[in-house]
């Protein structure tokens, strides 16, 4: 996909509901992979509408291949 987070030089890994994004990030950290997440919708929008927050998870480019493996292990390639 090649989508990059402008400020960090990190590469886009996945977009998940917040609770899954947090689980994914914990697994990445456990494997020594630097990661960051940004909300897809602003927090105010979520509070007003009650919709489930979604997060975009980004990882360090040199760790992207390993991060893809962890993503596959956790989610089996299924998109939510």
Secondary structure as the mmCIF struct_conf table of DSSP 4:
data_model
#
loop_
_struct_conf.conf_type_id
_struct_conf.id
_struct_conf.beg_label_comp_id
_struct_conf.beg_label_asym_id
_struct_conf.beg_label_seq_id
_struct_conf.end_label_comp_id
_struct_conf.end_label_asym_id
_struct_conf.end_label_seq_id
STRN STRN1 UNK A 4 UNK A 4
TURN_TY1_P TURN_TY1_P1 UNK A 6 UNK A 8
STRN STRN2 UNK A 11 UNK A 17
HELX_RH_AL_P HELX_RH_AL_P1 UNK A 18 UNK A 30
TURN_TY1_P TURN_TY1_P2 UNK A 31 UNK A 32
STRN STRN3 UNK A 35 UNK A 39
BEND BEND1 UNK A 40 UNK A 41
HELX_RH_AL_P HELX_RH_AL_P2 UNK A 43 UNK A 49
HELX_LH_PP_P HELX_LH_PP_P1 UNK A 51 UNK A 53
STRN STRN4 UNK A 54 UNK A 59
HELX_RH_3T_P HELX_RH_3T_P1 UNK A 61 UNK A 63
HELX_RH_AL_P HELX_RH_AL_P3 UNK A 64 UNK A 75
TURN_TY1_P TURN_TY1_P3 UNK A 76 UNK A 77
#
